[in-house]
Structure formats: C-alpha cells, structure tokens
C-alpha cells in the first residue's frame, strides 16, 4: 500500500511488477557481498513473474576513479490500462 499522507488516509494499491529501487538494492547487495563478477557490466534483474507481468531492469554501476558512486537504471516500459488489473 502507498499512502500520500502522514495519517495513512488516501492509500492506494500498488501493483508494481518491477521497481528500480528493488533492482538497485539487489545490485548493491550483490556488490557488498562480493557476488558481482564485474563492476563494468550491467546487472539484469527479472521481476514480476509471479504477477504474470514479467519485467526486466538493467542496472549499471556508475564508477569514478574505480569507486562506485551510484547507478543507472534502464529497461522497456509497457503501459497498461489500470482498469484491467
């Protein structure tokens, strides 16, 4: 649920099949645990399969002087009529 107020009123259901924040958190978790083979190749994160809305997000680490300073996200987007879900 997502709320647009501090009191929690105005909540709406969120059926996000893929989220950039989850993909980037996973990528940085893999980095922190030494599970990435390369810092220069993008990480592809597949999400949404259980929702029958498979999605793919590509995460590329930003490097400055060999240090990771952030990340960039990419992928394809398909908009759907929210009345269908």
N, C-alpha and C positions, 0 to 999 in steps of 0.2 A: 504494500500500500504506500502511496505517496501522499503526503499532506502538504497543503500550501499555506498552513498557518501553524502557529505555535500551539494552539489548543487542540489540533488534530482534526478540526472540522474541515470540511471540503476535501475529504480523502477520495482518491480515485484508484481504481485498479490499474496496475501496470503490468502489461503482458509483453515485456521486452524479451525478444528471443535472443538478442545479443546486445551486450553493453561494453563500451570501450573501457570503462573503469574496471570491470571484471577481467577483461583481456590484459590490460596493462598491469593490474595487480598480480595476475598469474605470471606474467613475464618477469616482473621484478622479483617475485618469489623464487622463480627458477634461477634467476641471476644470483640472488643472495645465497642460494644453496648450491651453487656451482654446477647446475644442471644444463646450462646452455653451452653448446659446442662452439658457438661463435657469437661475438658481440656485434658483428657487422652484418650478419644475415638476419632477415626478418623472421619473427616467430608467427606462425599461423595458428590461430585459436578457433576451433569449431565449437559453436554453441547452438542451443535451440532445438536439438534433435528430439528431445523428449516432448517438446511442444509442437512437434511436426512443422517447425519453421526453421529448418537448418540455416545457419548463418556462419560466415567465415570473416574473421577480423585479422588483419595483418598488423603486427606491432614491430616497429623498427626503433631500436635504441638510438638516441642522439649522443654522439661522442664528441668531446672536446679535449684534445690533448690526451686521448686514451681513457678519459674518465667519462662515465655515463652521466649525462646532465638532464635527461628526460627521455621522452619517447614520442613517436608519431604514430598515428593510427590510420588505417585505411581499410576499404572494403567496398563492396557493392551494396546498394540500397534498393529495396523494392517496397514501395508504399502500397499499403492495402487499405481498403475501406474498413474503418474501425467497427462498423456495424456487423461485419462478417465474423468478428471474434468476440 
